Amino acid sequence: MIRVDHARVFDGERVRDGVSVLIDDGLVVAVTPTARQDPTARPGATADGPATGAAEATEVPEATEVAEATEVIDGTGHTLLPGLIDGHTHVMGTLYNLRLALAFGVTTELDLFSFPPALTGWLCDTAARTDDVADLRSSGTVMCATGGHPAASMPFLPSLAGPQDAQEQVTARRKEGAHCIKMMFDDGGHHGADLPTLDGPTARAVTAAARAEGLLTVAHIADDETVRAALAAGVDAFTHVPMAAPLPGDLVARTAADGRFVIPTLAMMEMSSGARGGRGLADDDRIAAHLPADAAAAIRMGTEGLAVTVPSPDLDFAHALGTTRRLHEAGVTLVAGTDANNAPGRACPVVHGAALHRELELLVAAGLTPVEALRAATSAPARLFGLSDRGRIAPGLRADLLLVEGDPTTDITATRAIRRIWRRGVPFDREGFRTAWRNPARPAPRPATAGARTPDTNGTGPGLRDGGTTADSELTAVGSTALAPAAARARESGRPDRLFDDQVATQIAVAAGAALAAWSGPRGERLRRAMGDYFALRTRYFDNWLLEAVGSGCRQVVVLAAGLDARAFRLDWPAPLRLFELDRADVLSFKEKIVTGRVPAPGCVRIPMAGDLRGDWPDTLRAHGFDPHVPTAWLMEGIMVYLTEQEGDEVLGRVGELSAPASRLALEYGSRAMFATDTTRAALDHAAATDTLHTLSALWRNESTADPLARLTGHGWSARSREITDLAARYERPVPPAFDPTVPGSARIALLEATRT
């Protein structure tokens, strides 16, 4: 049992002094006058004078009164609060964001658009079982018009063509586990588009179906007209506030009269308007000391994930503040929500956890008292979203708690001076979180920047040092060499006839967002068409080979330049084994944020390690427990084309030295000579300099003209090759055009497997 004494307590509704809070088995078990626990204290008084609200404190039951606390915390000079609730976020497919949120006292996030459903369900279920991340509730897939925002840029999203689709879509959301329904009333104008939106009959049909299913409806709005349409549809709430002009008085009055609540997302509106105040959040030592470097840089200069991507002189953040003030004065309940949507490698300045502290400050700037702002982040969202077990400090409720230095009920920025965090009574190791991202073995990268990416002109590929001269973000270091296969694997995982199901690749596609545009967008279209199903075929081939190798006795697997490979998590390994993943520190840093919360498949011990293929990686491998006397399965997928002939021979030589008899090797082999065909040259000539094909071709360094099988034989391996045409026929897929031998001028690629002789 934990007891907090002498702290000022904001219980979610009011301030209470002179009380002690007892925590046991994940719950608040009592809130009692401090004198009942401390006989030396004067009843109903504190060191600062008479207590407020002490007479209303809940009496502690007899059994609890005599129980001895195992830990007593002196909260003198501190304030105990319910864990904060962020009423509007986007987790972007990764539990890392929920851990970042918890590090800033946000114990629950309400995600208002997450996709695909399987990933959303995994995130919610895992967060429910894990106390070192914020809890999660989600609306799941957004409701939008066919061809509207965001379906126009995400054609795989389900959408509504009319009222007839409403019931089916709402039922689907409920079956997927959605906790509310998010509706889009936005024509994409702030993003330079003019798209259809939910019409009146369709919107009303959605709200009626949601109400019948017991689901709350939240409308995304963009301007006065969309607010009017949302209210006419009968939504329960709307999120965002317009910046083109203050919300008209009739709409303010109607919002209040209809009992609707509003999530203003002032932190997002401030950043989207170009107002500079929010950028200073990363300069507050109380925040900055616990911000990973990429998150801090995103706050200071990030431009992704904003509500407005096409600036307009008509947009003024003062209008958003003014509307929020008028809504509050009219009696409309406000909920604190940030629209946080940063993710690994995605430089979005509205950052999980940290942004909510700015949101609270902006709510106060809009006319709320500090106590009212705190209610907007605790009891109000808990009540409105049906989270009856949290949001307040009272007996029987979850011990989601936050202890801060100072008094945020008078100075709202005191919420940033966090001293302790509990989720369900479990302390969060905030210092451990900070140590992890400050680990010098994992240098913190700078965030991704919007727009085209600079090719790595040093010619380095996966697992190779670039000297830090060209990589402008952790994703640039990974480059298209890792993102393209990840995007292709995510797409394959969504097919009904999929050759595998790679949920980590799906997470990467969701989290990386704009960073995948080089492959998924127009710049990658030519290469995407040429590659066809190649990445899916290659992945399935190496999957089968690995399972066979382990089944035949290899008890170690080493994936060199592992990149974003997820086989440790998704393959059904036939025997216990250790799986070593070797790659650059920055690549692993990005990957670890993506796979946070994922557990390797049964029997697999995953061992990620930072190493340079042109350095002392064999020593690194041994230091992590690799045994060269045990048969090993080596995978070199997508490496050889990025190595010079000398570098490739050095890697193959070291692999041979580390391989016991019966070890196996599989690799994809390509060289500039095999790729530089007339067709490739013609494609390069007709493509823009920023095209993905140009980016990749700048990285091809293998100039060898030797036969690949002969190279492996020379290094002591008995090898054979597999033809792409055979794989395509086996899995009933078209032959990838880039490697189709029946097409004149097509490139060549070799998939090789070998046994140590």
Secondary structure, 3 states (H helix, E strand, C coil): CEEEECCEEECCCCEECCEEEEEECCEEEEEEEHHHHCCCCCCCEECCEECCCHHHCCCCCHHHHCCCCCEEEECCCEEEEECEEEEEECCCCCHHHHHHHHCCCEEEEEECCCCCHHHHHHHHHHHHHCCCCCEEEECCCCECECCCCCCCCCCCCCCECCHHHHHHHHHHHHHCCCCEEEEECCCCHHHCCCCCCCCHHHHHHHHHHHHHCCCEEEEECCCHHHHHHHHHHCCCEEECCCCCCCCCHHHHHHHHHCCCEEECCHHHHHHHHCCCHHHHHHHCHHHHCCCCHHHHHHHHHCCCCCCCCCCCCCCCHHHHHHHHHHHHHCCCEECCCCCECCECCECCCCCCCHHHHHHHHHHHHCCCCHHHHHHHCCHHHHHHCCCCCCCCCCCCCECCEEEEECCCCCCHHHHHCEEEEEECCEECCHHHHHHHHHCCCCCCCCCCCCCCCCCCCCCCCCCCCCCCCCCCCHHHHHCHHHHHHHHHHHHHHCCCCCCCCCHHHHHHHHHHHHHHHHHHCHHHHHHHHHHCCHHHHHHHHHHHHHHHHHHCCCCEEEEECCCCCCHHHHCCCCCCEEEEEEECHHHHHHHHHHHCCCCCCCCEEEEEEECCCCCCHHHHHHHCCCCCCCCEEEEECCCHHHCCHHHHHHHHHHHHHCCCCCCEEEEEECCHHHHCCHHHHHHHHHCCCCCHHHHHHCCCCCCCCCCHHHHHHHCCEEEEEECHHHHHHHCCCCCCHHHCCCCCCCCCCEEEEEEEC
